[in-house]
Amino acid sequence: MHSLELSFVNTAGKSVVYVSFGTTVVQPPQHELVAIAEALEESGFPFIWSLKDNLKGLLPKGFIERTSTRGKVLPWVPQARILSHGSVGAFVSQGGCNSTMEGMSNGVPMIFRPYFADQGMNARLGQDVWGIGIIIEGREFTKTALLNSLNLILVKEEGKKFRENCSKMNKIIQDAAGPKGSAVQDFKTLVDLISSP
């Protein structure tokens, strides 16, 4: 992973929390950023947080220093590579289409905090239909809500079910994208339709 390796934390047992809200969405408001930081610090879980440099000043004073032995706050990370690492056990996301697909494809259960556009629908599908994660309680980050969600996914027995469901979805995605998969066939049909006179 270039200069970013997960070797800075104890990465046993799918315990790393990855937090990212994409590159185009507005980041959470300050009170939610503070709640995320407080929950990450109190949880004790190792973490990687993709957060723009100009927002780091909104975090609680000393947070980055206090958590530096088990967490990193970085302005950009190779998301697909992070999610494919076997130590990542939870993905905190807005629920955008790309993030949801990358989380599912890598078997990483998600904690959704949707903001706009397709994110609400993706979060509902992820929670209620696919069973790959949960929407944050109250649809807003609080320290307690995020701690409860992390505990559910990373500690409690229900977390295994989320991982199993992610694995099932990954198989469906891989089959669809294969040489004879439905996605390939649908694309060929589309090309035939638009190419025919």
Backbone torsions as a table, in degrees:
resi	resn	phi	psi	omega
1	MET	NA	42.6	-177.0
2	HIS	52.9	-129.4	-177.3
3	SER	-83.1	-9.8	-178.2
4	LEU	-99.1	106.5	176.6
5	GLU	-118.4	155.8	177.8
6	LEU	-88.0	12.2	-177.7
7	SER	-72.8	-9.1	-179.2
8	PHE	-77.2	-7.1	-179.4
9	VAL	-129.2	162.1	170.7
10	ASN	-74.6	109.7	-171.1
11	THR	-104.1	25.5	-178.8
12	ALA	-72.4	141.1	166.8
13	GLY	67.0	41.8	175.7
14	LYS	50.5	52.7	-175.6
15	SER	-106.8	-6.1	-176.2
16	VAL	-81.1	135.5	177.0
17	VAL	-100.6	127.3	175.3
18	TYR	-109.3	127.3	-178.3
19	VAL	-119.2	122.8	176.6
20	SER	-157.6	141.6	178.6
21	PHE	-118.7	28.3	176.2
22	GLY	76.3	179.5	-176.9
23	THR	-103.8	-14.1	-175.9
24	THR	-110.6	-16.3	-178.0
25	VAL	-83.6	152.8	173.2
26	VAL	-65.8	135.4	179.3
27	GLN	-69.0	162.5	178.7
28	PRO	-57.9	152.8	176.5
29	PRO	-63.2	163.2	-172.9
30	GLN	-54.7	-44.5	-177.3
31	HIS	-62.9	-29.7	176.8
32	GLU	-77.5	-36.4	174.9
33	LEU	-60.3	-42.3	178.3
34	VAL	-63.4	-43.1	179.8
35	ALA	-62.5	-40.9	177.9
36	ILE	-61.5	-48.1	-179.4
37	ALA	-60.1	-45.4	-179.2
38	GLU	-63.2	-40.0	179.3
39	ALA	-67.8	-43.1	179.1
40	LEU	-62.1	-41.9	-179.2
41	GLU	-66.1	-46.6	-177.8
42	GLU	-70.0	-31.9	-175.3
43	SER	-64.3	-33.6	-176.3
44	GLY	82.0	-4.5	179.3
45	PHE	-73.4	144.0	171.3
46	PRO	-66.8	150.2	-176.6
47	PHE	-150.4	158.5	168.5
48	ILE	-129.0	126.9	-178.1
49	TRP	-123.4	116.3	175.0
50	SER	-86.3	106.1	-175.3
51	LEU	-140.1	129.1	-178.5
52	LYS	-58.6	143.4	-177.6
53	ASP	-54.7	-38.0	-176.7
54	ASN	-69.3	-9.0	179.2
55	LEU	-101.4	-10.1	-177.8
56	LYS	-62.5	-29.7	178.8
57	GLY	-67.5	-13.5	179.0
58	LEU	-86.0	-10.4	-179.0
59	LEU	-76.2	158.4	178.9
60	PRO	-56.1	141.3	-178.2
61	LYS	-57.0	127.9	177.2
62	GLY	83.5	-2.1	-177.4
63	PHE	-57.6	-49.5	-176.4
64	ILE	-62.1	-41.6	179.9
65	GLU	-67.9	-43.5	-177.8
66	ARG	-65.4	-28.1	-176.0
67	THR	-106.4	8.4	-171.5
68	SER	-64.2	-22.3	-179.8
69	THR	-82.0	-12.3	179.9
70	ARG	-134.3	4.2	-179.6
71	GLY	-149.8	156.3	177.6
72	LYS	-132.4	135.6	172.6
73	VAL	-113.8	114.3	-172.5
74	LEU	-127.8	148.0	-178.5
75	PRO	-72.4	-21.6	179.1
76	TRP	-157.6	142.9	174.1
77	VAL	-140.2	156.4	175.3
78	PRO	-77.1	89.3	-170.0
79	GLN	-53.0	-47.4	-178.0
80	ALA	-60.8	-37.9	179.9
81	ARG	-71.2	-38.4	177.5
82	ILE	-62.2	-50.0	-177.1
83	LEU	-64.5	-25.7	179.9
84	SER	-82.1	-8.5	179.5
85	HIS	-73.3	133.4	-174.7
86	GLY	-64.2	-11.3	-178.9
87	SER	-90.0	-13.1	-177.5
88	VAL	-77.7	123.1	-175.9
89	GLY	-113.6	-12.7	179.3
90	ALA	-152.5	142.7	-179.8
91	PHE	-123.6	114.5	177.5
92	VAL	-94.4	118.6	-168.9
93	SER	-147.5	163.4	174.2
94	GLN	-76.9	-17.9	178.8
95	GLY	90.2	25.3	174.2
96	GLY	-63.8	161.2	-175.3
97	CYS	-58.9	-48.9	-178.4
98	ASN	-63.1	-45.9	-179.2
99	SER	-62.3	-42.4	-179.8
100	THR	-62.6	-44.8	178.7
101	MET	-63.9	-41.7	-179.6
102	GLU	-66.8	-39.4	177.0
103	GLY	-63.2	-49.0	179.4
104	MET	-60.6	-46.4	-176.1
105	SER	-63.4	-24.0	-179.2
106	ASN	-104.8	7.5	176.0
107	GLY	70.3	28.2	-177.5
108	VAL	-106.5	113.9	177.7
109	PRO	-60.9	150.7	-172.4
110	MET	-119.1	148.8	169.1
111	ILE	-113.4	112.3	-174.6
112	PHE	-93.4	138.7	168.9
113	ARG	-134.4	84.2	-176.4
114	PRO	-72.0	148.9	178.5
115	TYR	-116.7	-53.6	-176.6
116	PHE	-157.9	-179.3	177.1
117	ALA	54.6	-130.7	-174.7
118	ASP	-76.8	-8.0	-172.0
119	GLN	-62.7	-40.4	178.7
120	GLY	-63.8	-43.2	179.2
121	MET	-66.4	-43.9	178.9
122	ASN	-61.5	-40.8	179.9
123	ALA	-64.1	-43.1	178.5
124	ARG	-64.0	-43.6	176.4
125	LEU	-61.5	-44.9	-179.3
126	GLY	-60.4	-38.5	-178.7
127	GLN	-84.3	-52.1	-167.9
128	ASP	-91.3	-24.3	-176.6
129	VAL	-108.0	-54.2	-176.2
130	TRP	-85.1	-24.0	179.8
131	GLY	65.5	37.8	-178.0
132	ILE	-101.9	1.4	-179.2
133	GLY	175.9	-167.9	-177.5
134	ILE	-136.2	151.7	172.2
135	ILE	-84.9	134.7	-178.9
136	ILE	-56.2	136.8	-179.0
137	GLU	-55.0	129.3	-180.0
138	GLY	76.2	4.2	-179.9
139	ARG	56.2	28.2	178.7
140	GLU	-152.1	141.2	179.5
141	PHE	-72.1	125.0	164.2
142	THR	-126.8	159.4	179.4
143	LYS	-57.1	-47.9	-177.7
144	THR	-64.2	-44.1	-178.7
145	ALA	-62.2	-42.4	-179.7
146	LEU	-71.1	-39.0	176.0
147	LEU	-60.0	-43.8	178.8
148	ASN	-62.3	-41.7	-179.3
149	SER	-66.9	-43.8	178.1
150	LEU	-62.1	-42.6	178.6
151	ASN	-62.1	-42.2	179.8
152	LEU	-61.1	-46.4	-175.0
153	ILE	-78.9	-39.4	-171.3
154	LEU	-97.0	-19.5	-173.9
155	VAL	-117.6	-47.9	-173.6
156	LYS	-74.8	161.4	-178.6
157	GLU	-59.5	-32.2	-179.6
158	GLU	-59.1	-27.5	179.5
159	GLY	-58.7	-34.6	178.5
160	LYS	-62.9	-38.7	-179.3
161	LYS	-64.8	-40.3	177.1
162	PHE	-60.3	-43.9	-179.7
163	ARG	-65.3	-39.9	177.1
164	GLU	-61.9	-44.0	179.3
165	ASN	-64.5	-38.6	176.0
166	CYS	-61.2	-41.6	179.5
167	SER	-63.4	-40.6	177.4
168	LYS	-62.6	-43.9	179.9
169	MET	-65.7	-38.0	178.2
170	ASN	-59.8	-43.0	179.3
171	LYS	-62.0	-42.8	178.5
172	ILE	-61.5	-43.8	-179.8
173	ILE	-63.6	-46.2	-179.3
174	GLN	-63.3	-42.1	178.8
175	ASP	-63.3	-42.9	-179.1
176	ALA	-64.8	-34.1	-177.3
177	ALA	-87.1	-6.6	-179.7
178	GLY	-67.6	170.5	-176.2
179	PRO	-54.8	-33.4	179.9
180	LYS	-111.9	17.4	-176.7
181	GLY	-75.7	165.7	-176.8
182	SER	-64.2	-34.6	179.7
183	ALA	-64.9	-42.0	178.9
184	VAL	-65.7	-44.7	180.0
185	GLN	-63.9	-41.8	178.4
186	ASP	-63.3	-38.5	178.6
187	PHE	-65.5	-43.2	178.2
188	LYS	-60.9	-41.3	178.5
189	THR	-61.8	-42.5	178.6
190	LEU	-62.0	-46.1	180.0
191	VAL	-61.0	-43.0	178.6
192	ASP	-61.1	-42.6	-179.1
193	LEU	-63.1	-46.1	-176.5
194	ILE	-80.6	-16.1	179.4
195	SER	-91.2	-16.5	-176.9
196	SER	-76.1	144.9	-177.6
197	PRO	-69.6	NA	NA
